[in-house]
Amino acid sequence: YSSITIPVGERVRVAQLAWGTDCKLLREPVHLVFGADVVYSEDGFVPMVGTLRAAVGRGAVGLLCYRRRCAVTSEEHFFHLLTDAMDVERLEASLEVALGAALYRLTPRSRRAASSTQPCQYCEFLRAQWARHFVSEHAPAGAA
């Protein structure tokens, strides 16, 4: 991407989005979700992928700028979760050289295309761990 066209009369609004929260921002039209330097902690992988999937599934363009900040195995699990949820395209290598990081375009999974990989046990563990955390955070007081 060399530019993103904003229709005449439209306003650009930039907002921080907390991964995995019931964010009011996702109730409004979202056109672009850009993440840079956000892949570093396994605890955030599942909520981040869920938020990206929700935004991209509603028509937003997803761009993820990534430079390795974690172990290779963690990186593999992140991209495994990501490619299981949506289509991921690595953009031009020339951009990677210029940015010093890889740039990925995220798009909704084609209805005809299923994920080409089965979730690994560790990715399932990460999903279950996030689900337990989310439920405990959102349970009514005294309902544990």
Backbone as CSV, one residue per row, in Angstrom:
resi,resn,N_x,N_y,N_z,CA_x,CA_y,CA_z,C_x,C_y,C_z
1,TYR,0.828,-1.173,0.000,0.000,0.000,0.000,0.870,1.233,0.000
2,SER,0.683,2.086,-0.969,1.400,3.344,-0.950,0.510,4.441,-0.389
3,SER,-0.792,4.233,-0.432,-1.702,5.212,0.137,-3.052,4.557,0.395
4,ILE,-3.826,5.203,1.211,-5.200,4.788,1.461,-6.065,5.986,1.139
5,THR,-7.034,5.800,0.286,-7.885,6.898,-0.155,-9.020,7.107,0.845
6,ILE,-9.182,8.335,1.267,-10.266,8.723,2.165,-11.281,9.498,1.328
7,PRO,-12.525,9.040,1.273,-13.541,9.759,0.482,-13.695,11.204,0.947
8,VAL,-13.956,12.086,0.004,-14.155,13.500,0.299,-15.291,13.636,1.312
9,GLY,-15.073,14.462,2.291,-16.096,14.699,3.303,-15.988,13.756,4.496
10,GLU,-15.206,12.709,4.393,-15.025,11.777,5.503,-13.961,12.312,6.453
11,ARG,-14.103,11.992,7.698,-13.107,12.376,8.687,-12.325,11.143,9.110
12,VAL,-11.078,11.348,9.391,-10.232,10.270,9.880,-10.191,10.359,11.392
13,ARG,-10.434,9.246,12.030,-10.359,9.186,13.484,-9.420,8.045,13.854
14,VAL,-8.478,8.330,14.687,-7.521,7.332,15.136,-7.842,7.017,16.585
15,ALA,-7.879,5.736,16.910,-8.187,5.337,18.277,-7.378,4.108,18.653
16,GLN,-7.021,4.048,19.898,-6.327,2.883,20.422,-7.358,1.802,20.695
17,LEU,-7.013,0.579,20.363,-7.929,-0.538,20.540,-7.277,-1.563,21.449
18,ALA,-7.922,-1.883,22.548,-7.402,-2.909,23.459,-7.869,-4.274,22.970
19,TRP,-6.921,-5.150,22.704,-7.257,-6.471,22.180,-8.156,-7.224,23.147
20,GLY,-9.186,-7.842,22.595,-10.016,-8.740,23.375,-11.050,-8.090,24.263
21,THR,-11.225,-6.786,24.151,-12.239,-6.123,24.973,-13.483,-5.893,24.145
22,ASP,-14.603,-5.742,24.811,-15.837,-5.397,24.118,-15.768,-3.909,23.834
23,CYS,-15.108,-3.583,22.766,-14.787,-2.199,22.479,-15.904,-1.521,21.690
24,LYS,-16.333,-0.373,22.143,-17.363,0.391,21.439,-16.914,0.769,20.037
25,LEU,-15.598,0.836,19.829,-15.084,1.199,18.508,-15.537,0.209,17.429
26,LEU,-15.691,-1.054,17.801,-16.086,-2.052,16.803,-17.574,-1.985,16.477
27,ARG,-18.318,-1.183,17.203,-19.739,-0.998,16.875,-19.907,0.060,15.789
28,GLU,-18.886,0.862,15.592,-18.891,1.878,14.538,-18.193,1.301,13.311
29,PRO,-18.428,1.886,12.135,-17.684,1.406,10.957,-16.185,1.601,11.155
30,VAL,-15.431,0.558,10.906,-13.975,0.599,11.003,-13.449,0.290,9.617
31,HIS,-12.565,1.140,9.101,-12.052,0.958,7.745,-10.646,0.382,7.720
32,LEU,-9.869,0.665,8.750,-8.488,0.202,8.775,-8.098,-0.147,10.205
33,VAL,-7.532,-1.329,10.375,-6.932,-1.707,11.648,-5.461,-1.934,11.351
34,PHE,-4.613,-1.151,12.010,-3.183,-1.238,11.783,-2.505,-1.601,13.096
35,GLY,-1.748,-2.668,13.065,-0.993,-3.085,14.242,0.487,-3.082,13.917
36,ALA,1.276,-2.489,14.775,2.723,-2.471,14.592,3.379,-2.769,15.927
37,ASP,4.325,-3.693,15.902,5.073,-4.065,17.096,4.137,-4.532,18.211
38,VAL,3.189,-5.402,17.856,2.208,-5.880,18.824,2.311,-7.380,19.101
39,VAL,3.156,-8.090,18.374,3.269,-9.543,18.547,4.500,-9.828,19.392
40,TYR,4.310,-9.992,20.699,5.452,-10.259,21.567,5.099,-11.099,22.779
41,SER,3.838,-11.181,23.147,3.452,-11.934,24.346,2.349,-12.925,24.010
42,GLU,2.583,-14.190,24.322,1.592,-15.223,24.018,0.258,-14.950,24.700
43,ASP,0.263,-14.280,25.840,-0.982,-13.977,26.546,-1.921,-13.118,25.698
44,GLY,-1.356,-12.351,24.782,-2.180,-11.470,23.959,-2.564,-12.036,22.603
45,PHE,-2.046,-13.196,22.233,-2.287,-13.718,20.891,-3.767,-13.969,20.606
46,VAL,-4.455,-14.688,21.491,-5.855,-15.051,21.236,-6.758,-13.818,21.218
47,PRO,-6.666,-12.913,22.213,-7.527,-11.730,22.137,-7.207,-10.842,20.941
48,MET,-5.927,-10.755,20.549,-5.570,-9.940,19.395,-6.167,-10.522,18.117
49,VAL,-6.018,-11.824,17.932,-6.564,-12.469,16.735,-8.085,-12.339,16.720
50,GLY,-8.736,-12.482,17.871,-10.190,-12.325,17.935,-10.648,-10.932,17.556
51,THR,-9.942,-9.928,18.039,-10.277,-8.542,17.716,-10.032,-8.256,16.241
52,LEU,-8.902,-8.718,15.722,-8.608,-8.531,14.299,-9.663,-9.214,13.435
53,ARG,-10.039,-10.421,13.827,-11.062,-11.161,13.064,-12.388,-10.409,13.066
54,ALA,-12.767,-9.865,14.218,-14.025,-9.120,14.309,-13.996,-7.884,13.419
55,ALA,-12.897,-7.145,13.438,-12.798,-5.915,12.647,-12.708,-6.222,11.157
56,VAL,-11.861,-7.161,10.793,-11.680,-7.502,9.379,-12.949,-8.146,8.827
57,GLY,-13.631,-8.927,9.648,-14.881,-9.562,9.222,-15.987,-8.567,8.938
58,ARG,-15.864,-7.362,9.474,-16.863,-6.308,9.233,-16.457,-5.395,8.093
59,GLY,-15.393,-5.757,7.380,-15.022,-4.993,6.200,-13.798,-4.120,6.330
60,ALA,-13.169,-4.092,7.489,-11.957,-3.279,7.649,-10.798,-3.939,6.915
61,VAL,-9.862,-3.129,6.499,-8.594,-3.638,5.976,-7.687,-3.822,7.184
62,GLY,-7.065,-4.960,7.281,-6.132,-5.207,8.367,-4.710,-5.162,7.842
63,LEU,-3.868,-4.400,8.480,-2.440,-4.373,8.159,-1.680,-4.639,9.442
64,LEU,-0.754,-5.568,9.366,0.045,-5.919,10.518,1.514,-5.797,10.145
65,CYS,2.201,-4.915,10.826,3.629,-4.727,10.618,4.333,-5.503,11.727
66,TYR,5.174,-6.445,11.335,5.718,-7.377,12.311,7.230,-7.498,12.217
67,ARG,7.872,-7.367,13.337,9.299,-7.652,13.487,9.408,-8.621,14.658
68,ARG,10.153,-9.680,14.490,10.230,-10.703,15.539,10.698,-10.097,16.855
69,ARG,9.876,-10.306,17.880,10.188,-9.837,19.228,10.068,-10.979,20.239
70,CYS,9.723,-12.159,19.744,9.508,-13.292,20.642,10.191,-14.525,20.055
71,ALA,10.137,-15.619,20.781,10.755,-16.860,20.322,10.097,-17.329,19.027
72,VAL,10.859,-18.025,18.209,10.339,-18.526,16.936,9.107,-19.395,17.160
73,THR,9.114,-20.216,18.208,7.949,-21.072,18.449,6.716,-20.244,18.784
74,SER,6.891,-19.170,19.548,5.756,-18.290,19.846,5.243,-17.640,18.569
75,GLU,6.167,-17.194,17.737,5.789,-16.596,16.457,4.959,-17.578,15.628
76,GLU,5.385,-18.821,15.586,4.648,-19.841,14.825,3.236,-20.000,15.357
77,HIS,3.068,-19.992,16.678,1.726,-20.132,17.255,0.862,-18.912,16.916
78,PHE,1.436,-17.718,16.968,0.659,-16.531,16.619,0.152,-16.628,15.177
79,PHE,1.046,-16.936,14.252,0.630,-17.007,12.852,-0.284,-18.205,12.594
80,HIS,-0.150,-19.256,13.381,-1.067,-20.381,13.269,-2.480,-19.940,13.650
81,LEU,-2.606,-19.243,14.783,-3.909,-18.723,15.210,-4.462,-17.733,14.186
82,LEU,-3.598,-16.867,13.668,-4.022,-15.840,12.726,-4.518,-16.456,11.420
83,THR,-3.754,-17.388,10.861,-4.148,-17.990,9.580,-5.330,-18.932,9.741
84,ASP,-5.587,-19.396,10.947,-6.783,-20.204,11.196,-8.034,-19.328,11.193
85,ALA,-7.879,-18.028,11.494,-9.015,-17.120,11.628,-9.299,-16.297,10.374
86,MET,-8.275,-16.062,9.544,-8.460,-15.194,8.382,-7.373,-15.469,7.360
87,ASP,-7.521,-14.869,6.196,-6.492,-14.985,5.173,-5.400,-13.968,5.470
88,VAL,-4.161,-14.401,5.350,-3.004,-13.571,5.666,-2.085,-13.576,4.452
89,GLU,-1.786,-12.383,3.952,-0.910,-12.254,2.783,0.292,-11.410,3.156
90,ARG,1.468,-11.974,2.971,2.697,-11.207,3.204,2.916,-10.316,1.993
91,LEU,3.078,-9.018,2.232,3.229,-8.074,1.135,4.674,-8.038,0.665
92,GLU,4.944,-7.233,-0.308,6.236,-7.193,-1.009,7.459,-7.220,-0.111
93,ALA,8.454,-7.982,-0.566,9.716,-8.060,0.160,10.418,-6.703,0.202
94,SER,10.207,-5.874,-0.831,10.846,-4.549,-0.832,10.345,-3.700,0.330
95,LEU,9.087,-3.875,0.697,8.566,-3.172,1.863,9.265,-3.665,3.120
96,GLU,9.526,-4.960,3.170,10.181,-5.532,4.341,11.574,-4.941,4.526
97,VAL,12.286,-4.776,3.435,13.624,-4.185,3.511,13.530,-2.734,3.956
98,ALA,12.600,-1.980,3.390,12.461,-0.561,3.725,12.013,-0.358,5.173
99,LEU,11.106,-1.223,5.645,10.571,-1.065,6.993,11.402,-1.762,8.064
100,GLY,12.195,-2.731,7.652,12.908,-3.539,8.633,11.988,-4.511,9.329
101,ALA,10.819,-4.695,8.766,9.808,-5.591,9.341,8.922,-6.089,8.197
102,ALA,8.223,-7.165,8.450,7.309,-7.716,7.448,5.949,-7.037,7.564
103,LEU,5.290,-6.840,6.446,3.964,-6.236,6.412,2.987,-7.266,5.854
104,TYR,1.890,-7.476,6.569,0.884,-8.465,6.189,-0.463,-7.785,5.987
105,ARG,-1.201,-8.247,4.972,-2.577,-7.807,4.767,-3.481,-8.909,5.297
106,LEU,-4.470,-8.519,6.094,-5.408,-9.463,6.689,-6.771,-9.248,6.051
107,THR,-7.375,-10.315,5.565,-8.692,-10.234,4.939,-9.570,-11.356,5.464
108,PRO,-10.892,-11.183,5.369,-11.775,-12.256,5.838,-11.496,-13.550,5.084
109,ARG,-11.641,-14.646,5.774,-11.476,-15.946,5.145,-12.547,-16.099,4.081
110,SER,-12.130,-16.510,2.917,-13.077,-16.764,1.837,-14.059,-17.834,2.302
111,ARG,-15.326,-17.640,2.034,-16.337,-18.622,2.465,-16.064,-19.998,1.874
112,ARG,-15.449,-20.007,0.706,-15.160,-21.280,0.054,-13.893,-21.918,0.596
113,ALA,-13.009,-21.120,1.149,-11.720,-21.644,1.596,-11.745,-21.917,3.096
114,ALA,-11.395,-23.112,3.458,-11.266,-23.461,4.867,-9.794,-23.312,5.237
115,SER,-9.529,-23.276,6.511,-8.145,-23.206,6.960,-7.407,-24.447,6.486
116,SER,-6.171,-24.261,6.054,-5.390,-25.384,5.545,-4.684,-26.154,6.653
117,THR,-4.760,-25.660,7.875,-4.090,-26.332,8.980,-5.076,-26.625,10.097
118,GLN,-4.776,-27.637,10.860,-5.562,-27.947,12.051,-4.895,-27.257,13.240
119,PRO,-5.699,-26.750,14.184,-5.101,-26.096,15.354,-4.206,-27.078,16.113
120,CYS,-3.049,-26.615,16.535,-2.164,-27.472,17.322,-2.636,-27.466,18.775
121,GLN,-2.132,-28.391,19.549,-2.549,-28.504,20.951,-2.202,-27.251,21.743
122,TYR,-1.061,-26.657,21.473,-0.679,-25.472,22.231,-1.586,-24.287,21.892
123,CYS,-1.961,-24.140,20.625,-2.886,-23.063,20.253,-4.239,-23.274,20.924
124,GLU,-4.681,-24.518,21.004,-5.937,-24.814,21.711,-5.806,-24.484,23.195
125,PHE,-4.638,-24.762,23.774,-4.386,-24.400,25.166,-4.481,-22.883,25.346
126,LEU,-3.862,-22.109,24.443,-3.926,-20.649,24.528,-5.366,-20.152,24.437
127,ARG,-6.154,-20.755,23.548,-7.575,-20.375,23.423,-8.338,-20.668,24.715
128,ALA,-8.118,-21.856,25.279,-8.809,-22.228,26.515,-8.388,-21.334,27.673
129,GLN,-7.114,-21.008,27.745,-6.604,-20.130,28.790,-7.261,-18.753,28.698
130,TRP,-7.377,-18.206,27.479,-8.021,-16.900,27.300,-9.499,-16.978,27.658
131,ALA,-10.162,-18.066,27.274,-11.592,-18.211,27.577,-11.813,-18.218,29.091
132,ARG,-10.981,-18.940,29.830,-11.108,-18.954,31.294,-10.888,-17.557,31.868
133,HIS,-9.882,-16.853,31.366,-9.597,-15.498,31.835,-10.769,-14.564,31.530
134,PHE,-11.302,-14.636,30.312,-12.390,-13.758,29.904,-13.631,-13.999,30.756
135,VAL,-13.960,-15.270,30.981,-15.134,-15.601,31.789,-14.956,-15.102,33.209
136,SER,-13.780,-15.304,33.797,-13.571,-14.866,35.166,-13.621,-13.335,35.288
137,GLU,-13.153,-12.634,34.257,-13.178,-11.167,34.268,-14.592,-10.604,34.106
138,HIS,-15.469,-11.350,33.418,-16.797,-10.837,33.095,-17.925,-11.520,33.861
139,ALA,-17.593,-12.394,34.786,-18.621,-13.061,35.584,-19.227,-12.074,36.571
140,PRO,-20.536,-12.203,36.806,-21.161,-11.332,37.815,-20.525,-11.556,39.192
141,ALA,-20.523,-10.532,40.013,-19.934,-10.620,41.355,-20.551,-11.781,42.124
142,GLY,-19.690,-12.591,42.744,-20.158,-13.717,43.554,-20.535,-14.958,42.755
143,ALA,-20.344,-14.945,41.436,-20.751,-16.102,40.612,-19.547,-16.918,40.188
144,ALA,-18.682,-17.243,41.071,-17.519,-18.028,40.695,-17.615,-19.428,41.099
